[in-house]
Amino acid sequence: MTKLKIRKIGNSLGVVLPKEVLDQLKVKEGDTLDVVPTETGVKLSISDEEVDKLMQMAERIMDENREVLRALAK
């Protein structure tokens, strides 16, 4: 288990991930992490840009077609 200390970073609070954790996540500087709530805390995983683009597209389509989707759901 790795324990991380909460630190003040500018006007925010944050944690610094040790090299071992970064290696486990297979991330490097500039990568984006997804933080997903779980029953016992949170899960960190590397963000997939292609999945993010597809999700944004799906959300836009659902927003634009909300009434049609409601009618189909009945």
C-alpha positions as CSV (number, residue, x, y, z in Angstrom):
1,M,0.0,0.0,0.0
2,T,1.2,3.5,-0.8
3,K,0.2,6.4,1.4
4,L,0.1,9.8,-0.1
5,K,0.1,13.1,1.8
6,I,-2.4,15.9,0.8
7,R,-0.4,19.0,0.0
8,K,-1.2,22.6,-0.8
9,I,-0.5,23.3,-4.5
10,G,-1.2,26.9,-5.3
11,N,-4.8,27.6,-4.2
12,S,-5.7,23.9,-4.4
13,L,-4.9,20.7,-2.6
14,G,-3.3,17.7,-4.3
15,V,-1.1,14.7,-4.1
16,V,2.2,13.8,-5.8
17,L,2.3,10.3,-7.2
18,P,5.5,8.5,-6.6
19,K,7.5,7.0,-9.6
20,E,6.4,3.5,-8.6
21,V,2.7,4.5,-8.9
22,L,3.3,6.3,-12.2
23,D,5.1,3.2,-13.5
24,Q,2.1,1.0,-12.5
25,L,-0.3,3.3,-14.2
26,K,2.0,3.5,-17.2
27,V,1.7,7.3,-17.4
28,K,4.0,10.1,-18.1
29,E,4.0,13.9,-17.8
30,G,1.1,15.3,-19.8
31,D,-1.1,12.2,-19.7
32,T,-4.6,12.5,-18.3
33,L,-6.0,10.2,-15.6
34,D,-9.7,9.3,-15.1
35,V,-10.8,9.2,-11.5
36,V,-13.8,6.8,-11.0
37,P,-15.6,6.5,-7.7
38,T,-15.9,3.0,-6.3
39,E,-17.6,1.5,-3.3
40,T,-14.3,1.7,-1.3
41,G,-12.8,4.9,-2.7
42,V,-11.7,5.8,-6.2
43,K,-10.0,4.1,-9.1
44,L,-7.3,5.8,-11.2
45,S,-6.7,4.8,-14.8
46,I,-5.1,6.4,-17.8
47,S,-7.6,8.3,-20.0
48,D,-8.2,7.0,-23.5
49,E,-8.5,10.0,-25.8
50,E,-10.5,8.0,-28.5
51,V,-13.0,6.9,-25.9
52,D,-13.3,10.4,-24.5
53,K,-14.0,11.8,-28.1
54,L,-16.7,9.1,-28.6
55,M,-18.3,9.8,-25.3
56,Q,-18.5,13.5,-26.1
57,M,-20.0,12.7,-29.5
58,A,-22.6,10.4,-27.9
59,E,-23.5,13.0,-25.2
60,R,-23.9,15.7,-27.9
61,I,-26.2,13.3,-30.0
62,M,-28.3,12.4,-27.0
63,D,-28.7,16.1,-26.1
64,E,-29.7,17.0,-29.6
65,N,-32.2,14.1,-29.8
66,R,-33.5,14.0,-26.3
67,E,-37.2,14.1,-27.3
68,V,-36.8,11.4,-29.9
69,L,-35.0,9.2,-27.4
70,R,-37.7,9.7,-24.8
71,A,-40.4,8.7,-27.3
72,L,-38.4,5.6,-28.3
73,A,-38.0,4.6,-24.6
74,K,-41.8,4.5,-24.1
